[in-house]
Amino acid sequence: MSVVYNRVALIGLGLIASSMYWAIKRAGVAVEVTGYARSEQTRETARRIGLCDVVCDSAVEAVKDADLVVLCVPVGVMGAVAADIAPHLKDGCTVSDVGSVKKSVIEAIAPHLPEGVHFVPAHPMAGTEHSGPESGFDTLFDNRWCLIVPNGADEAATERLETFWQALGANCERMDVEHHDQVCAVVSHIPHLIAYTMVGVADDLRRVSEREVIKFSAAGFRDFTRIAASDPTMWRDVFLTNKEATLEILGRFTEELFALQRSIRTGDGDQLFDYFTRTRAIRRGIIEAGQDTEAPDFGRGKPQ
């Protein structure tokens, strides 16, 4: 693969950024990668493990002469980061992000960017429950989807970013802003909210039944806890910034839940069987699409 960007700057050095770095090196699509993290401890860890060619002590230093700047920070602080780096961006460079919300991120970032800088929002739909610079690995994006939300961005800059993500192993698809936020509320945000809720309920029960909830956890509860182990700062910001779509899908979920309650209460076994059959088919479709495996760990663990 040929070089797509001469210099790439990663702002924030958690799971996604660290995986991006290792995938960039695997593909050879950048000559140099700079990185910055707010925490001095994170920067020290990054230097120790060889994450990024240069780990900088400020975001301003990291973005100097960068052809691509990727904001890999929680969506709640992207606006502040954009304001900080904006005066130091190279003319003609592309700014992108990896946030799972787009409307609020665009509203927060776009006003700060100067003329001549391209803003192409993106969202790699990949991850694990682990976080931090040591959690990344070069195959995280392989056969996963990266949603590109151009929102009127320059076509050449958009195509270049797509080429970059494809080189990192991802499949790319373009989406408009509102549709992106609604889709992600369905496939990611509400499932996480349900997982957090279920684990919270189990914790309440544990206080009554001592440690039995944890001691006898089968696969269902275990997988809820895996999802609920995700970064709390990120998910707090996601729900606060994707409020409209989240509340809409949560309302639909509540209606479905009430319908299931009614079926159980009235002993409507046919309704329950039909419902579970339909939802089981969705799971099979995900596996057939290559977006998961039937392995007990769901294929999401870091390769050994």
KEVEX-614182 format. One record per residue (C-alpha): residue number from 1; residue in one letter; x, y, z. Coordinates in nm, 3 decimals, always signed. Layout:
<sites>
<site k="NUM" r="a" xx="X" yy="Y" zz="Z"/>
...
</sites>
This chain:
<sites>
<site k="1" r="m" xx="+0.000" yy="+0.000" zz="+0.000"/>
<site k="2" r="s" xx="+0.133" yy="+0.344" zz="-0.087"/>
<site k="3" r="v" xx="+0.149" yy="+0.640" zz="+0.151"/>
<site k="4" r="v" xx="-0.185" yy="+0.823" zz="+0.186"/>
<site k="5" r="y" xx="-0.076" yy="+1.095" zz="+0.432"/>
<site k="6" r="n" xx="+0.280" yy="+1.204" zz="+0.497"/>
<site k="7" r="r" xx="+0.214" yy="+1.296" zz="+0.862"/>
<site k="8" r="v" xx="-0.079" yy="+1.184" zz="+1.077"/>
<site k="9" r="a" xx="-0.151" yy="+1.330" zz="+1.422"/>
<site k="10" r="l" xx="-0.352" yy="+1.130" zz="+1.675"/>
<site k="11" r="i" xx="-0.499" yy="+1.340" zz="+1.955"/>
<site k="12" r="g" xx="-0.590" yy="+1.108" zz="+2.241"/>
<site k="13" r="l" xx="-0.407" yy="+0.777" zz="+2.279"/>
<site k="14" r="g" xx="-0.664" yy="+0.521" zz="+2.391"/>
<site k="15" r="l" xx="-0.786" yy="+0.198" zz="+2.233"/>
<site k="16" r="i" xx="-0.889" yy="+0.346" zz="+1.897"/>
<site k="17" r="a" xx="-0.584" yy="+0.569" zz="+1.848"/>
<site k="18" r="s" xx="-0.340" yy="+0.298" zz="+1.952"/>
<site k="19" r="s" xx="-0.506" yy="+0.049" zz="+1.718"/>
<site k="20" r="m" xx="-0.494" yy="+0.308" zz="+1.441"/>
<site k="21" r="y" xx="-0.121" yy="+0.353" zz="+1.493"/>
<site k="22" r="w" xx="-0.043" yy="-0.019" zz="+1.475"/>
<site k="23" r="a" xx="-0.272" yy="-0.057" zz="+1.171"/>
<site k="24" r="i" xx="-0.107" yy="+0.245" zz="+1.002"/>
<site k="25" r="k" xx="+0.233" yy="+0.086" zz="+1.053"/>
<site k="26" r="r" xx="+0.107" yy="-0.250" zz="+0.925"/>
<site k="27" r="a" xx="-0.030" yy="-0.086" zz="+0.609"/>
<site k="28" r="g" xx="+0.249" yy="+0.169" zz="+0.556"/>
<site k="29" r="v" xx="+0.004" yy="+0.450" zz="+0.477"/>
<site k="30" r="a" xx="+0.185" yy="+0.727" zz="+0.668"/>
<site k="31" r="v" xx="+0.549" yy="+0.831" zz="+0.684"/>
<site k="32" r="e" xx="+0.523" yy="+0.965" zz="+1.039"/>
<site k="33" r="v" xx="+0.264" yy="+0.951" zz="+1.317"/>
<site k="34" r="t" xx="+0.264" yy="+1.197" zz="+1.603"/>
<site k="35" r="g" xx="+0.051" yy="+1.157" zz="+1.913"/>
<site k="36" r="y" xx="-0.068" yy="+1.348" zz="+2.216"/>
<site k="37" r="a" xx="-0.263" yy="+1.256" zz="+2.529"/>
<site k="38" r="r" xx="-0.374" yy="+1.491" zz="+2.805"/>
<site k="39" r="s" xx="-0.241" yy="+1.263" zz="+3.077"/>
<site k="40" r="e" xx="+0.134" yy="+1.266" zz="+3.133"/>
<site k="41" r="q" xx="+0.112" yy="+0.905" zz="+3.248"/>
<site k="42" r="t" xx="-0.052" yy="+0.805" zz="+2.919"/>
<site k="43" r="r" xx="+0.219" yy="+0.984" zz="+2.723"/>
<site k="44" r="e" xx="+0.488" yy="+0.804" zz="+2.925"/>
<site k="45" r="t" xx="+0.318" yy="+0.470" zz="+2.859"/>
<site k="46" r="a" xx="+0.296" yy="+0.548" zz="+2.487"/>
<site k="47" r="r" xx="+0.667" yy="+0.627" zz="+2.473"/>
<site k="48" r="r" xx="+0.752" yy="+0.311" zz="+2.664"/>
<site k="49" r="i" xx="+0.562" yy="+0.081" zz="+2.426"/>
<site k="50" r="g" xx="+0.667" yy="+0.264" zz="+2.108"/>
<site k="51" r="l" xx="+0.320" yy="+0.398" zz="+2.035"/>
<site k="52" r="c" xx="+0.358" yy="+0.674" zz="+1.772"/>
<site k="53" r="d" xx="+0.682" yy="+0.784" zz="+1.611"/>
<site k="54" r="v" xx="+0.679" yy="+1.099" zz="+1.824"/>
<site k="55" r="v" xx="+0.474" yy="+1.151" zz="+2.141"/>
<site k="56" r="c" xx="+0.430" yy="+1.525" zz="+2.194"/>
<site k="57" r="d" xx="+0.365" yy="+1.718" zz="+2.514"/>
<site k="58" r="s" xx="+0.094" yy="+1.936" zz="+2.359"/>
<site k="59" r="a" xx="-0.177" yy="+1.896" zz="+2.097"/>
<site k="60" r="v" xx="-0.043" yy="+2.207" zz="+1.922"/>
<site k="61" r="e" xx="+0.298" yy="+2.043" zz="+1.881"/>
<site k="62" r="a" xx="+0.141" yy="+1.720" zz="+1.758"/>
<site k="63" r="v" xx="-0.064" yy="+1.879" zz="+1.477"/>
<site k="64" r="k" xx="+0.221" yy="+2.088" zz="+1.336"/>
<site k="65" r="d" xx="+0.258" yy="+2.010" zz="+0.963"/>
<site k="66" r="a" xx="+0.013" yy="+1.718" zz="+0.990"/>
<site k="67" r="d" xx="-0.177" yy="+1.620" zz="+0.675"/>
<site k="68" r="l" xx="-0.440" yy="+1.433" zz="+0.879"/>
<site k="69" r="v" xx="-0.543" yy="+1.512" zz="+1.237"/>
<site k="70" r="v" xx="-0.771" yy="+1.259" zz="+1.407"/>
<site k="71" r="l" xx="-0.947" yy="+1.355" zz="+1.729"/>
<site k="72" r="c" xx="-0.964" yy="+1.039" zz="+1.942"/>
<site k="73" r="v" xx="-1.092" yy="+1.207" zz="+2.258"/>
<site k="74" r="p" xx="-1.435" yy="+1.186" zz="+2.429"/>
<site k="75" r="v" xx="-1.699" yy="+1.367" zz="+2.226"/>
<site k="76" r="g" xx="-1.764" yy="+1.609" zz="+2.512"/>
<site k="77" r="v" xx="-1.421" yy="+1.772" zz="+2.478"/>
<site k="78" r="m" xx="-1.376" yy="+1.769" zz="+2.100"/>
<site k="79" r="g" xx="-1.485" yy="+2.131" zz="+2.064"/>
<site k="80" r="a" xx="-1.227" yy="+2.250" zz="+2.316"/>
<site k="81" r="v" xx="-0.952" yy="+2.048" zz="+2.148"/>
<site k="82" r="a" xx="-1.049" yy="+2.184" zz="+1.806"/>
<site k="83" r="a" xx="-1.035" yy="+2.541" zz="+1.938"/>
<site k="84" r="d" xx="-0.688" yy="+2.474" zz="+2.080"/>
<site k="85" r="i" xx="-0.534" yy="+2.330" zz="+1.763"/>
<site k="86" r="a" xx="-0.720" yy="+2.534" zz="+1.498"/>
<site k="87" r="p" xx="-0.467" yy="+2.820" zz="+1.464"/>
<site k="88" r="h" xx="-0.186" yy="+2.570" zz="+1.416"/>
<site k="89" r="l" xx="-0.336" yy="+2.349" zz="+1.145"/>
<site k="90" r="k" xx="-0.156" yy="+2.324" zz="+0.813"/>
<site k="91" r="d" xx="-0.343" yy="+2.469" zz="+0.516"/>
<site k="92" r="g" xx="-0.504" yy="+2.186" zz="+0.319"/>
<site k="93" r="c" xx="-0.493" yy="+1.934" zz="+0.602"/>
<site k="94" r="t" xx="-0.788" yy="+1.715" zz="+0.695"/>
<site k="95" r="v" xx="-0.936" yy="+1.701" zz="+1.043"/>
<site k="96" r="s" xx="-1.138" yy="+1.394" zz="+1.134"/>
<site k="97" r="d" xx="-1.262" yy="+1.221" zz="+1.449"/>
<site k="98" r="v" xx="-1.366" yy="+0.877" zz="+1.574"/>
<site k="99" r="g" xx="-1.669" yy="+0.978" zz="+1.781"/>
<site k="100" r="s" xx="-1.984" yy="+0.765" zz="+1.785"/>
<site k="101" r="v" xx="-2.203" yy="+1.077" zz="+1.772"/>
<site k="102" r="k" xx="-2.192" yy="+1.314" zz="+1.479"/>
<site k="103" r="k" xx="-2.443" yy="+1.602" zz="+1.499"/>
<site k="104" r="s" xx="-2.309" yy="+1.746" zz="+1.824"/>
<site k="105" r="v" xx="-1.947" yy="+1.676" zz="+1.726"/>
<site k="106" r="i" xx="-1.985" yy="+1.865" zz="+1.399"/>
<site k="107" r="e" xx="-2.152" yy="+2.156" zz="+1.580"/>
<site k="108" r="a" xx="-1.866" yy="+2.160" zz="+1.832"/>
<site k="109" r="i" xx="-1.572" yy="+2.132" zz="+1.591"/>
<site k="110" r="a" xx="-1.668" yy="+2.296" zz="+1.261"/>
<site k="111" r="p" xx="-1.692" yy="+2.660" zz="+1.384"/>
<site k="112" r="h" xx="-1.330" yy="+2.653" zz="+1.501"/>
<site k="113" r="l" xx="-1.166" yy="+2.527" zz="+1.182"/>
<site k="114" r="p" xx="-1.011" yy="+2.783" zz="+0.947"/>
<site k="115" r="e" xx="-1.066" yy="+2.815" zz="+0.574"/>
<site k="116" r="g" xx="-0.852" yy="+2.572" zz="+0.381"/>
<site k="117" r="v" xx="-0.882" yy="+2.294" zz="+0.638"/>
<site k="118" r="h" xx="-1.109" yy="+2.002" zz="+0.546"/>
<site k="119" r="f" xx="-1.334" yy="+1.849" zz="+0.811"/>
<site k="120" r="v" xx="-1.441" yy="+1.491" zz="+0.736"/>
<site k="121" r="p" xx="-1.611" yy="+1.328" zz="+1.038"/>
<site k="122" r="a" xx="-1.575" yy="+0.952" zz="+1.070"/>
<site k="123" r="h" xx="-1.675" yy="+0.672" zz="+1.306"/>
<site k="124" r="p" xx="-1.492" yy="+0.338" zz="+1.309"/>
<site k="125" r="m" xx="-1.746" yy="+0.091" zz="+1.449"/>
<site k="126" r="a" xx="-1.498" yy="-0.129" zz="+1.628"/>
<site k="127" r="g" xx="-1.381" yy="-0.166" zz="+1.983"/>
<site k="128" r="t" xx="-1.345" yy="-0.380" zz="+2.290"/>
<site k="129" r="e" xx="-1.429" yy="-0.323" zz="+2.654"/>
<site k="130" r="h" xx="-1.064" yy="-0.234" zz="+2.717"/>
<site k="131" r="s" xx="-0.921" yy="+0.117" zz="+2.713"/>
<site k="132" r="g" xx="-0.586" yy="+0.292" zz="+2.728"/>
<site k="133" r="p" xx="-0.277" yy="+0.300" zz="+2.506"/>
<site k="134" r="e" xx="-0.181" yy="-0.060" zz="+2.577"/>
<site k="135" r="s" xx="-0.518" yy="-0.200" zz="+2.465"/>
<site k="136" r="g" xx="-0.475" yy="-0.138" zz="+2.091"/>
<site k="137" r="f" xx="-0.389" yy="-0.395" zz="+1.824"/>
<site k="138" r="d" xx="-0.343" yy="-0.373" zz="+1.448"/>
<site k="139" r="t" xx="-0.637" yy="-0.593" zz="+1.344"/>
<site k="140" r="l" xx="-0.911" yy="-0.408" zz="+1.536"/>
<site k="141" r="f" xx="-1.061" yy="-0.254" zz="+1.221"/>
<site k="142" r="d" xx="-1.030" yy="-0.556" zz="+0.992"/>
<site k="143" r="n" xx="-1.368" yy="-0.619" zz="+0.821"/>
<site k="144" r="r" xx="-1.536" yy="-0.366" zz="+1.050"/>
<site k="145" r="w" xx="-1.727" yy="-0.065" zz="+0.925"/>
<site k="146" r="c" xx="-1.604" yy="+0.291" zz="+0.931"/>
<site k="147" r="l" xx="-1.890" yy="+0.533" zz="+0.873"/>
<site k="148" r="i" xx="-1.789" yy="+0.850" zz="+0.690"/>
<site k="149" r="v" xx="-2.012" yy="+1.154" zz="+0.741"/>
<site k="150" r="p" xx="-1.886" yy="+1.414" zz="+0.488"/>
<site k="151" r="n" xx="-2.149" yy="+1.677" zz="+0.571"/>
<site k="152" r="g" xx="-2.053" yy="+1.878" zz="+0.263"/>
<site k="153" r="a" xx="-1.678" yy="+1.817" zz="+0.291"/>
<site k="154" r="d" xx="-1.444" yy="+1.837" zz="-0.009"/>
<site k="155" r="e" xx="-1.484" yy="+1.524" zz="-0.223"/>
<site k="156" r="a" xx="-1.111" yy="+1.467" zz="-0.275"/>
<site k="157" r="a" xx="-1.046" yy="+1.495" zz="+0.100"/>
<site k="158" r="t" xx="-1.333" yy="+1.255" zz="+0.169"/>
<site k="159" r="e" xx="-1.206" yy="+0.997" zz="-0.080"/>
<site k="160" r="r" xx="-0.856" yy="+1.025" zz="+0.064"/>
<site k="161" r="l" xx="-0.985" yy="+0.953" zz="+0.415"/>
<site k="162" r="e" xx="-1.183" yy="+0.656" zz="+0.285"/>
<site k="163" r="t" xx="-0.867" yy="+0.519" zz="+0.121"/>
<site k="164" r="f" xx="-0.687" yy="+0.560" zz="+0.454"/>
<site k="165" r="w" xx="-0.949" yy="+0.370" zz="+0.654"/>
<site k="166" r="q" xx="-0.971" yy="+0.096" zz="+0.394"/>
<site k="167" r="a" xx="-0.594" yy="+0.051" zz="+0.422"/>
<site k="168" r="l" xx="-0.642" yy="+0.005" zz="+0.797"/>
<site k="169" r="g" xx="-0.872" yy="-0.288" zz="+0.718"/>
<site k="170" r="a" xx="-1.213" yy="-0.121" zz="+0.744"/>
<site k="171" r="n" xx="-1.509" yy="-0.119" zz="+0.508"/>
<site k="172" r="c" xx="-1.633" yy="+0.236" zz="+0.449"/>
<site k="173" r="e" xx="-1.985" yy="+0.366" zz="+0.402"/>
<site k="174" r="r" xx="-2.106" yy="+0.724" zz="+0.380"/>
<site k="175" r="m" xx="-2.400" yy="+0.846" zz="+0.587"/>
<site k="176" r="d" xx="-2.573" yy="+1.173" zz="+0.657"/>
<site k="177" r="v" xx="-2.557" yy="+1.315" zz="+1.007"/>
<site k="178" r="e" xx="-2.905" yy="+1.242" zz="+1.142"/>
<site k="179" r="h" xx="-2.915" yy="+0.891" zz="+0.999"/>
<site k="180" r="h" xx="-2.577" yy="+0.811" zz="+1.151"/>
<site k="181" r="d" xx="-2.685" yy="+0.916" zz="+1.499"/>
<site k="182" r="q" xx="-3.007" yy="+0.717" zz="+1.478"/>
<site k="183" r="v" xx="-2.836" yy="+0.401" zz="+1.348"/>
<site k="184" r="c" xx="-2.574" yy="+0.419" zz="+1.623"/>
<site k="185" r="a" xx="-2.844" yy="+0.469" zz="+1.887"/>
<site k="186" r="v" xx="-2.995" yy="+0.137" zz="+1.773"/>
<site k="187" r="v" xx="-2.683" yy="-0.074" zz="+1.727"/>
<site k="188" r="s" xx="-2.459" yy="+0.069" zz="+1.997"/>
<site k="189" r="h" xx="-2.590" yy="+0.334" zz="+2.234"/>
<site k="190" r="i" xx="-2.910" yy="+0.169" zz="+2.359"/>
<site k="191" r="p" xx="-2.745" yy="-0.177" zz="+2.394"/>
<site k="192" r="h" xx="-2.484" yy="-0.016" zz="+2.616"/>
<site k="193" r="l" xx="-2.750" yy="+0.163" zz="+2.820"/>
<site k="194" r="i" xx="-2.938" yy="-0.166" zz="+2.867"/>
<site k="195" r="a" xx="-2.617" yy="-0.341" zz="+2.970"/>
<site k="196" r="y" xx="-2.537" yy="-0.073" zz="+3.227"/>
<site k="197" r="t" xx="-2.893" yy="-0.099" zz="+3.360"/>
<site k="198" r="m" xx="-2.892" yy="-0.479" zz="+3.380"/>
<site k="199" r="v" xx="-2.561" yy="-0.485" zz="+3.563"/>
<site k="200" r="g" xx="-2.692" yy="-0.218" zz="+3.800"/>
<site k="201" r="v" xx="-3.002" yy="-0.425" zz="+3.874"/>
<site k="202" r="a" xx="-2.788" yy="-0.733" zz="+3.935"/>
<site k="203" r="d" xx="-2.573" yy="-0.534" zz="+4.174"/>
<site k="204" r="d" xx="-2.885" yy="-0.443" zz="+4.373"/>
<site k="205" r="l" xx="-2.983" yy="-0.812" zz="+4.382"/>
<site k="206" r="r" xx="-2.632" yy="-0.910" zz="+4.490"/>
<site k="207" r="r" xx="-2.678" yy="-0.710" zz="+4.807"/>
<site k="208" r="v" xx="-2.974" yy="-0.934" zz="+4.887"/>
<site k="209" r="s" xx="-2.825" yy="-1.265" zz="+4.772"/>
<site k="210" r="e" xx="-2.465" yy="-1.196" zz="+4.877"/>
<site k="211" r="r" xx="-2.234" yy="-1.289" zz="+4.587"/>
<site k="212" r="e" xx="-2.459" yy="-1.537" zz="+4.404"/>
<site k="213" r="v" xx="-2.530" yy="-1.311" zz="+4.110"/>
<site k="214" r="i" xx="-2.160" yy="-1.296" zz="+4.029"/>
<site k="215" r="k" xx="-2.075" yy="-1.647" zz="+4.143"/>
<site k="216" r="f" xx="-2.333" yy="-1.814" zz="+3.922"/>
<site k="217" r="s" xx="-2.319" yy="-1.576" zz="+3.625"/>
<site k="218" r="a" xx="-2.385" yy="-1.756" zz="+3.298"/>
<site k="219" r="a" xx="-2.298" yy="-1.626" zz="+2.953"/>
<site k="220" r="g" xx="-2.587" yy="-1.380" zz="+2.929"/>
<site k="221" r="f" xx="-2.499" yy="-1.175" zz="+3.236"/>
<site k="222" r="r" xx="-2.127" yy="-1.217" zz="+3.172"/>
<site k="223" r="d" xx="-2.163" yy="-1.052" zz="+2.831"/>
<site k="224" r="f" xx="-2.369" yy="-0.769" zz="+2.979"/>
<site k="225" r="t" xx="-2.082" yy="-0.699" zz="+3.216"/>
<site k="226" r="r" xx="-1.835" yy="-0.701" zz="+2.926"/>
<site k="227" r="i" xx="-2.030" yy="-0.428" zz="+2.750"/>
<site k="228" r="a" xx="-2.083" yy="-0.236" zz="+3.074"/>
<site k="229" r="a" xx="-1.708" yy="-0.233" zz="+3.138"/>
<site k="230" r="s" xx="-1.661" yy="+0.025" zz="+2.860"/>
<site k="231" r="d" xx="-1.514" yy="+0.367" zz="+2.933"/>
<site k="232" r="p" xx="-1.760" yy="+0.564" zz="+3.153"/>
<site k="233" r="t" xx="-1.644" yy="+0.909" zz="+3.035"/>
<site k="234" r="m" xx="-1.702" yy="+0.820" zz="+2.672"/>
<site k="235" r="w" xx="-2.048" yy="+0.677" zz="+2.734"/>
<site k="236" r="r" xx="-2.158" yy="+0.964" zz="+2.957"/>
<site k="237" r="d" xx="-2.070" yy="+1.203" zz="+2.674"/>
<site k="238" r="v" xx="-2.239" yy="+0.985" zz="+2.411"/>
<site k="239" r="f" xx="-2.575" yy="+0.991" zz="+2.587"/>
<site k="240" r="l" xx="-2.558" yy="+1.361" zz="+2.664"/>
<site k="241" r="t" xx="-2.468" yy="+1.449" zz="+2.304"/>
<site k="242" r="n" xx="-2.698" yy="+1.205" zz="+2.121"/>
<site k="243" r="k" xx="-2.998" yy="+1.277" zz="+2.339"/>
<site k="244" r="e" xx="-3.265" yy="+1.301" zz="+2.070"/>
<site k="245" r="a" xx="-3.192" yy="+0.973" zz="+1.889"/>
<site k="246" r="t" xx="-3.124" yy="+0.787" zz="+2.213"/>
<site k="247" r="l" xx="-3.455" yy="+0.890" zz="+2.370"/>
<site k="248" r="e" xx="-3.646" yy="+0.797" zz="+2.053"/>
<site k="249" r="i" xx="-3.498" yy="+0.446" zz="+2.038"/>
<site k="250" r="l" xx="-3.528" yy="+0.403" zz="+2.414"/>
<site k="251" r="g" xx="-3.900" yy="+0.481" zz="+2.382"/>
<site k="252" r="r" xx="-3.937" yy="+0.210" zz="+2.118"/>
<site k="253" r="f" xx="-3.746" yy="-0.034" zz="+2.336"/>
<site k="254" r="t" xx="-3.979" yy="+0.040" zz="+2.627"/>
<site k="255" r="e" xx="-4.281" yy="-0.035" zz="+2.406"/>
<site k="256" r="e" xx="-4.131" yy="-0.370" zz="+2.304"/>
<site k="257" r="l" xx="-4.058" yy="-0.449" zz="+2.667"/>
<site k="258" r="f" xx="-4.418" yy="-0.377" zz="+2.767"/>
<site k="259" r="a" xx="-4.540" yy="-0.606" zz="+2.486"/>
<site k="260" r="l" xx="-4.317" yy="-0.888" zz="+2.615"/>
<site k="261" r="q" xx="-4.443" yy="-0.830" zz="+2.968"/>
<site k="262" r="r" xx="-4.799" yy="-0.867" zz="+2.841"/>
<site k="263" r="s" xx="-4.715" yy="-1.191" zz="+2.657"/>
<site k="264" r="i" xx="-4.557" yy="-1.340" zz="+2.969"/>
<site k="265" r="r" xx="-4.841" yy="-1.225" zz="+3.192"/>
<site k="266" r="t" xx="-5.110" yy="-1.369" zz="+2.962"/>
<site k="267" r="g" xx="-4.917" yy="-1.689" zz="+2.885"/>
<site k="268" r="d" xx="-4.895" yy="-1.612" zz="+2.514"/>
<site k="269" r="g" xx="-4.632" yy="-1.869" zz="+2.424"/>
<site k="270" r="d" xx="-4.687" yy="-1.836" zz="+2.049"/>
<site k="271" r="q" xx="-4.611" yy="-1.463" zz="+2.063"/>
<site k="272" r="l" xx="-4.294" yy="-1.523" zz="+2.264"/>
<site k="273" r="f" xx="-4.178" yy="-1.803" zz="+2.032"/>
<site k="274" r="d" xx="-4.235" yy="-1.591" zz="+1.720"/>
<site k="275" r="y" xx="-4.054" yy="-1.295" zz="+1.875"/>
<site k="276" r="f" xx="-3.750" yy="-1.499" zz="+1.980"/>
<site k="277" r="t" xx="-3.736" yy="-1.673" zz="+1.641"/>
<site k="278" r="r" xx="-3.730" yy="-1.337" zz="+1.463"/>
<site k="279" r="t" xx="-3.457" yy="-1.196" zz="+1.686"/>
<site k="280" r="r" xx="-3.251" yy="-1.515" zz="+1.657"/>
<site k="281" r="a" xx="-3.248" yy="-1.469" zz="+1.280"/>
<site k="282" r="i" xx="-3.097" yy="-1.123" zz="+1.326"/>
<site k="283" r="r" xx="-2.810" yy="-1.278" zz="+1.522"/>
<site k="284" r="r" xx="-2.751" yy="-1.529" zz="+1.244"/>
<site k="285" r="g" xx="-2.746" yy="-1.244" zz="+0.993"/>
<site k="286" r="i" xx="-2.473" yy="-1.065" zz="+1.188"/>
<site k="287" r="i" xx="-2.256" yy="-1.377" zz="+1.189"/>
<site k="288" r="e" xx="-2.317" yy="-1.439" zz="+0.816"/>
<site k="289" r="a" xx="-2.218" yy="-1.079" zz="+0.742"/>
<site k="290" r="g" xx="-1.880" yy="-1.148" zz="+0.904"/>
<site k="291" r="q" xx="-1.939" yy="-0.896" zz="+1.184"/>
<site k="292" r="d" xx="-1.906" yy="-1.151" zz="+1.464"/>
<site k="293" r="t" xx="-1.832" yy="-1.517" zz="+1.533"/>
<site k="294" r="e" xx="-2.002" yy="-1.791" zz="+1.728"/>
<site k="295" r="a" xx="-1.703" yy="-1.814" zz="+1.962"/>
<site k="296" r="p" xx="-1.791" yy="-1.783" zz="+2.333"/>
<site k="297" r="d" xx="-1.590" yy="-1.461" zz="+2.363"/>
<site k="298" r="f" xx="-1.766" yy="-1.321" zz="+2.054"/>
<site k="299" r="g" xx="-1.429" yy="-1.294" zz="+1.882"/>
<site k="300" r="r" xx="-1.357" yy="-0.958" zz="+2.044"/>
<site k="301" r="g" xx="-1.059" yy="-1.049" zz="+2.256"/>
<site k="302" r="k" xx="-0.715" yy="-0.921" zz="+2.167"/>
<site k="303" r="p" xx="-0.540" yy="-1.178" zz="+1.945"/>
<site k="304" r="q" xx="-0.270" yy="-1.369" zz="+2.130"/>
</sites>
